[in-house]
Amino acid sequence: MKSFEYVIKDEIGIHARPAGLLVKEAKKYESKIILKKDGKTAEATKLMAVMGLGVKCGNKIDTNHKISFYSVLLSLIHHLFYPHK
């Protein structure tokens, strides 16, 4: 398993739209992707679980995954949760 940490920079945090996009993308992979925040975990393919983490701007999320090309996952998370102006 590989892992990395990411600080959410979007001022709204992980709300419905980006959570839905993350879930949609995570479902493309056979590997299990787990998001962690403050001791709570959520499988990245389950929308309500991801939203249930309650991730806000400035929160750090950790991931565990078996994806061999984790840069794809990192790029996706950065694209979804970095503020675009």
C-alpha positions in Angstrom: 0.0 0.0 0.0 1.2 3.5 -0.8 0.0 6.6 0.9 0.3 10.4 0.8 -1.1 13.4 2.6 -2.9 16.3 1.1 -4.1 19.6 2.6 -7.4 20.7 1.1 -7.1 24.2 -0.3 -10.5 24.8 -1.7 -12.3 27.2 0.6 -15.5 25.1 0.6 -13.7 21.8 1.3 -14.9 18.5 -0.1 -18.6 19.2 -0.9 -21.0 17.3 -3.1 -19.6 18.2 -6.6 -15.9 17.4 -6.0 -16.8 14.4 -3.9 -18.9 13.1 -6.7 -16.1 13.6 -9.2 -13.6 11.9 -6.9 -15.9 8.9 -6.5 -16.5 8.7 -10.2 -12.8 8.7 -10.9 -12.0 6.2 -8.1 -14.5 3.7 -9.5 -12.4 3.5 -12.6 -9.6 1.6 -10.7 -9.7 -1.9 -9.4 -7.5 -0.8 -6.5 -9.1 0.2 -3.2 -8.6 3.8 -2.3 -9.1 4.8 1.4 -9.3 8.5 2.5 -8.6 9.3 6.2 -9.2 12.4 8.2 -8.9 12.7 12.0 -9.1 9.0 12.6 -12.2 8.5 10.3 -11.9 6.6 7.1 -13.9 6.4 3.9 -13.7 4.3 0.8 -13.2 6.7 -2.1 -15.9 4.9 -4.2 -18.6 5.7 -1.7 -20.1 9.2 -2.0 -21.8 9.5 1.3 -18.7 8.1 3.1 -16.5 10.7 1.4 -18.8 13.5 2.3 -19.3 12.1 5.8 -15.6 12.8 6.5 -16.6 16.5 6.7 -13.4 17.8 5.1 -13.0 21.6 5.3 -10.5 24.0 3.9 -7.1 23.5 5.6 -7.9 19.9 6.7 -5.3 17.3 5.9 -6.5 14.0 4.3 -4.4 10.9 4.1 -4.9 8.2 1.4 -4.0 4.6 1.3 -4.1 2.9 -2.1 -2.6 0.2 -4.2 -2.5 2.2 -7.4 1.0 1.9 -8.8 0.7 5.2 -10.6 -0.2 7.3 -7.5 0.8 10.5 -9.4 -2.5 10.1 -11.3 -4.4 10.0 -8.0 -2.4 13.0 -6.6 -3.1 15.0 -9.7 -6.8 14.2 -9.5 -7.1 15.2 -5.9 -5.1 18.4 -6.5 -7.3 19.3 -9.5 -10.5 18.7 -7.6 -9.7 20.4 -4.3 -7.3 23.2 -5.2 -9.1 26.5 -5.6 -9.5 27.5 -9.2 -10.1 31.2 -9.8 
